[in-house]
């Protein structure tokens, strides 16, 4: 019994540290957008039902990293070497379920009195579906360790092709991309399946997709700070603007694919402006990020980035390519200026 208590205590600390990495969610532009949407609805005296689909999408994406088995945090070899019997292992398995954050979230939703039953059941079905997909994914990875999804990212030609591929793999390992992809898929489905789709909805959806990706534009080197990648960057025979451009091409490539079935003009305008502003914290105020989490930013750069990019993107939708040209010009200046700032860091 003492051994089980010690193991569960260590698991509790590991789960607590893992949950602490989700703290940056509160400074993610998409999360702030949902909070403002709910606040605006409450200030108007209406139920914030318009935010419920976005909350379900957010929960679905978050459930994937949260649905990991707590016992997987213990190396299999170490777990097998512990002197505990079969009954104790079964008890450990059952007790570890109580440490699952997914069960905590589900219980909290079901206990809230003012939550509509439909939302609780939707979360329940989403939880079951995500758990099933995560289980199938873990089994497939266990049988075919070399078949990781990120390995299918193709190579790209040119001087920056290798860096673009590496940066694209990094983008696909943060949750911002997947919430943006779900919104884009929903918008494309609406365009194809609705009998009379509203044409004004697609530019708005494109801007929401771009907003979901925008926080990543403030931490382009966030996944490199936990490794020796920065030192390798310094050793490359590339100027600072070329290193930034390789990051930006991966970002704009993902954004372009997602907004293509919606409204490419407003989406790309937003993306160029988001990168132009995001170069400042990325180069001068870098913050480390963690894979399979939402990226996090500082509050002031995030608010400025979201407001300016939304204004230019909406202007492109209403007034035409002039705003796209303004956004592209700002991006070009930012690429040159912060590329020079990167180069000065070599001195």
Secondary structure by P-SEA (a helix, b strand, c coil): caaaaaaaaaaaaaaaaaaaaaccccccaaaaaaaaaaaaaaaaccccccaaaaaaaaaaaaaaaaaccccccccaaaaaaccccaaaaaaaaaaaaaacaaaaaaaaaaacccccaaaaaaaaaaaaaaaaaaaaaaaaaaaccccccccccccccccaaaaaaaaaaaaaacaaaaaaaaaaaaaaaaacccccccaaaaaaaaaaaaaaaaaaaacccccccccaaaaaaaaccccaaaaaaaaaaaaaaaaaaaaccccaaaaaaaaaaaaaaaccccccbbbbbbcccccccccaaaaaaaaaaaaaaaaaacccaaaaaaaaaaaaaaaaaaaaaaaaaac
